[in-house]
Amino acid sequence: MTFRVGQKVVCVNVDYRRGWGGTPIKPPNLPVLNGIYTIRDFVPADVYGPEQIRLVEIRNPSGGRWEYEPSFAPKRFRPAVERKTDISIFTEMLTKTGVDA
């Protein structure tokens, strides 16, 4: 699945049990299940793993335990379905009841 910067995504996996040597590595700020986020940028694949994403709504400090700001695996997200707002059903309900909109 290909994502793009600025795209809205939904978090579908928050299982962070694996880390170096089986120890969980959790940055202070993590996505929540079913949370909606915006892709901020991509971290290229390297010897440590596949391409990762960073989110507009979540920022974590670099330094200390992390040399770089932590990022997240794209497989933990799916594209969000964005629907246009349509209030016609509500105006129709008002018309049927005789209420002026």
C-alpha positions in Angstrom: 0.0 0.0 0.0 1.3 3.4 -0.9 0.8 6.4 1.3 1.5 10.0 0.7 2.4 13.0 2.8 -0.7 14.8 3.9 -2.9 11.7 3.7 -5.3 10.8 6.5 -4.8 7.3 8.0 -6.4 5.2 10.7 -4.4 3.3 13.2 -5.3 -0.4 13.1 -2.5 -2.0 15.2 -1.1 -0.9 18.5 0.7 -4.1 19.5 4.1 -2.8 20.5 5.3 -6.0 22.3 8.4 -6.5 20.1 11.6 -4.5 20.4 15.3 -5.1 20.6 15.7 -8.5 22.3 12.0 -8.9 22.8 11.8 -5.9 25.1 9.1 -3.4 24.3 10.5 -0.1 23.0 7.8 2.6 23.5 8.3 6.2 22.8 6.3 8.6 25.1 3.6 9.4 22.4 2.0 6.5 20.5 -0.9 6.3 18.1 -4.2 4.9 19.6 -6.3 2.2 18.1 -8.8 3.7 15.5 -7.1 7.2 15.9 -7.1 9.3 12.8 -3.7 10.8 11.8 -2.1 12.8 9.0 1.2 11.5 7.5 3.9 14.1 8.1 6.9 12.5 6.4 8.6 9.2 5.7 11.8 7.6 7.1 13.6 5.7 4.4 14.2 2.0 4.7 17.7 1.1 6.0 19.6 -1.8 7.5 17.4 -1.6 10.6 14.1 -2.1 8.8 11.6 -1.0 6.2 10.3 2.5 5.5 8.5 4.1 8.4 6.1 7.1 8.7 5.8 10.0 11.1 2.5 11.7 11.9 1.5 15.3 12.2 -0.4 14.7 15.4 2.3 12.8 17.2 5.8 14.1 17.9 8.4 12.4 20.0 11.7 13.7 21.2 14.9 12.5 19.6 18.0 12.0 21.7 18.4 10.0 24.9 17.1 6.5 24.1 16.4 7.4 20.4 19.0 8.9 18.1 16.2 10.0 15.8 12.5 10.8 16.4 10.7 7.5 16.6 8.5 6.6 13.6 5.8 3.9 12.9 5.4 1.0 10.5 2.9 1.8 7.7 1.4 -1.7 8.2 -0.1 -0.3 11.4 -2.3 2.1 9.4 -4.9 2.0 6.7 -6.2 5.0 4.6 -9.0 6.9 6.2 -12.2 7.2 4.2 -13.0 10.9 3.8 -16.6 11.7 3.0 -18.0 15.0 1.9 -20.4 16.5 4.3 -23.9 16.3 3.0 -26.7 17.7 5.1 -29.5 17.1 2.6 -30.9 14.2 4.6 -31.4 16.5 7.6 -32.9 19.3 5.5 -35.3 16.8 4.0 -36.3 15.6 7.5 -37.1 19.2 8.4 -39.1 19.7 5.3 -41.2 16.6 5.9 -42.0 17.7 9.5 -43.0 21.2 8.3 -40.2 23.0 10.2 -38.6 25.9 8.5 -34.9 25.5 8.0 
